[in-house]
Amino acid sequence: MNDFALILLHFDYFLLFLQQFEDLQILAATTGKRERRRVFGREKIEIYERRVTSMKKLLAMVLALVMTLSLAVSANAFKDDKSISDDYAESVAVLNGMGVFKGYEDGSFKPEGNITRAEVATIVYRIYTADVAKNDKSGLYATYNKFSDMAGAGWAQGYIGYCANASLVKGYPDGTFKPSGKVTGYEVLAMILRAVGYDKNNEFSGADWALHVAQTAQQLGVLDNVAKTTDLNAPASRELVAELLFQGIQKAQVTYTPAFGYVTDKVIGTKTNSLGEKNFKLASAAAADKWGRPATKWTYTTGDKSTLVVAKADASNTTKVDECDIAKDLGITSSKKIEAAYIDGKSTTVTDPTVTRCYRPQEHHLSGWRSGPSGRGL
């Protein structure tokens, strides 16, 4: 019996459980760092959410029962979705939903597994052409290959052939492509940046090609979620590849001219900026799941049509807490002011705009945190 069955034999029971909280209150407090506080039910289980502009995750505290159900937390449908890095989970989920980058037949994604150059060429083909059909048209390009080792490429010949002729992929000086070779982070970046419109001046060639690739990716923000300690010259994991490709398809496409260099397509008057917009009508909007937890809803024209990515909790409490406990967990050391509050999703008047009334600067070094008022909502 799996974890889901152990906690809840029937989902209907869970709905009945939630119905007992008919006076469910959700209060949101926002500061300069976009912080949010929630209070659930009669027992005043308090939740403090923090949205930051850095790579820290959003606190989305829920009841222990809800937290146990992985389907309520993750947008990924893979059986090994808990192994996917929080920093890359959104990219994996959306690309999978689009039908661009899928998992294995056994239902796994194998996020830490390596991926071949042929497999990435296949994904780049789908991104560049929006051809994600099971019986796609890649076979038409099987004889287009420019490389000497395509006899062993098998199913990937068409994908590699298309990408080679579109100058999205390039081989090695010896004339090979090495389709079964493990792809590196720099190679993935070069492929997706060419799809965006770069390398028209052959800046991704020569001894310093990787440096130029890294500089371009960094300037565009493609590497914002990637740890600086990541070795992009090493074989890339599947989840890292998903991140690089997903960020790449959201960047504005460019056109190169000798006189002006690279100019974004928006400047020259095209209606769509990125590959995601152009080929998939990719768009995102703030949303929430059925329990009111903050989420991002991605919409597109292929595959599942949409993916709801629910924010992952930074911390969780399964017993009654007050705002001081929450502030301590989040490392808040000064009073915060509430910008907006909501009850059951509806805006409400804030009677007490102070979030952390318990903080005492003069006592911080001696006793740490004082216990604040209990039994109150906000």
C-alpha positions, 0 to 999 in steps of 0.5 A, spaced: 500 500 500 502 506 498 503 513 502 497 515 499 493 509 501 495 509 508 493 516 509 487 516 505 483 510 502 478 514 498 479 522 496 472 523 498 474 522 505 479 528 504 473 532 501 469 531 507 475 532 512 476 539 509 468 541 509 469 541 517 473 547 516 467 551 513 470 558 517 477 557 513 480 563 513 486 565 509 490 571 511 495 574 506 500 579 508 505 582 503 511 586 505 517 589 500 519 581 500 513 579 498 511 575 504 504 572 506 501 569 512 495 564 512 491 562 518 487 555 517 480 553 520 477 553 527 484 551 531 488 557 528 493 553 524 497 559 522 501 559 516 506 564 514 508 564 506 514 568 504 515 570 496 522 572 495 525 575 488 531 570 489 531 563 488 528 561 495 522 558 495 515 560 497 512 558 503 505 554 502 504 551 509 498 546 509 495 541 513 499 535 514 494 530 511 495 535 504 502 535 505 502 527 505 499 527 498 504 528 493 499 529 487 497 536 491 504 539 491 507 537 485 505 538 478 509 532 475 506 526 474 512 522 474 513 516 479 520 519 481 518 526 481 520 527 489 527 526 486 527 532 481 530 538 484 526 544 486 529 549 482 528 545 476 521 542 477 517 547 474 521 546 467 520 539 467 513 539 469 511 544 463 516 541 458 513 534 459 506 537 459 507 541 452 510 534 449 516 537 448 521 533 453 517 527 456 519 521 461 520 514 460 515 508 459 516 506 466 513 513 468 519 515 471 523 521 469 530 520 472 532 527 473 539 525 475 540 521 469 545 523 463 542 525 456 545 524 449 546 529 444 541 525 439 536 526 445 537 533 445 537 534 438 530 531 438 527 536 443 530 542 440 527 539 433 520 539 437 521 546 440 523 549 434 518 546 429 512 545 434 512 538 431 510 534 437 506 529 434 507 521 435 508 520 428 512 527 427 515 529 420 522 528 422 523 522 418 523 527 412 530 529 414 533 523 415 537 523 409 539 531 410 545 529 415 552 532 414 555 528 419 559 521 417 557 517 423 549 517 422 549 510 420 548 508 427 543 514 429 537 510 428 531 513 430 534 520 431 537 521 424 531 525 422 531 530 428 539 531 427 538 532 420 533 537 421 537 541 426 544 540 422 541 543 416 537 549 420 544 550 423 542 549 430 547 543 432 554 542 429 559 537 429 566 535 431 572 537 427 573 530 425 566 531 421 562 526 426 556 528 431 557 523 436 549 522 437 550 517 443 555 521 446 553 525 453 551 532 452 554 537 456 551 543 459 555 548 454 552 544 448 545 544 450 546 552 451 549 552 444 543 549 441 537 553 444 541 559 443 542 558 436 534 556 436 533 563 439 537 566 433 544 567 436 551 564 433 549 567 426 556 570 427 559 564 428 561 566 435 560 559 438 566 556 434 573 556 435 577 555 442 573 560 446 566 557 444 564 555 451 566 562 454 561 566 449 556 561 450 556 562 457 556 569 457 550 570 452 546 565 457 548 569 463 546 576 460 539 573 458 538 570 464 538 563 462 542 561 468 539 564 473 536 558 477 543 554 476 547 554 481 554 557 480 558 551 482 554 547 476 559 544 471 557 546 465 562 542 461 560 536 464 555 531 462 548 534 463 543 531 467 536 531 464 533 536 469 538 541 468 537 540 460 530 541 462 531 548 465 536 550 460 531 549 454 525 552 458 529 558 460 531 559 453 524 558 449 522 564 454 527 569 451 526 574 446 528 571 439 533 575 435 535 577 428 543 578 426 545 584 421 552 586 420 551 593 421 547 593 428 549 586 431 543 582 434 536 585 435 530 582 438 525 581 434 520 585 438 524 591 436 523 589 428 516 589 429 514 581 430 508 580 435 511 574 438 518 575 442 520 568 444 520 561 441 515 559 446 510 564 444 511 563 437 510 556 437 506 554 443 503 560 445 506 559 452 504 564 457 504 564 465 499 567 470 498 567 477 493 562 480 492 557 486 490 550 487 483 548 490 486 549 497 488 556 495 495 555 495 499 560 490 501 557 484 503 558 477 498 556 471 502 555 464 498 555 458 500 552 451 497 549 445 500 542 445 500 536 449 496 537 456 494 545 454 496 547 461 500 545 467 499 548 474 505 548 478 504 549 486 509 553 490 513 548 494 513 549 502 519 552 505 517 549 512 511 546 515 507 546 521 502 540 523 500 543 530 498 550 532 503 555 532 503 563 533 506 568 528 512 568 532 513 561 531 512 562 524 517 568 524 522 564 527 522 559 522 523 564 517 528 568 520 524 574 520 528 579 525 524 585 525 516 587 524 513 587 518 507 590 515 501 587 512 499 590 505 493 586 503 489 580 507 484 575 504 479 571 507 477 565 503 480 568 497 476 575 498 479 581 500 478 583 507 480 589 512 486 589 516 485 590 523 492 589 526 497 591 520 503 588 524 505 581 523 511 580 528 509 583 534 513 579 538 520 581 536 524 585 541 531 587 539 534 588 546 532 581 548 534 578 541 541 576 544 539 573 551 533 569 549 532 569 542 524 569 541 519 571 545 512 568 545 507 572 542 499 572 543 496 565 542 489 564 539 489 569 535 488 570 527 492 575 525 
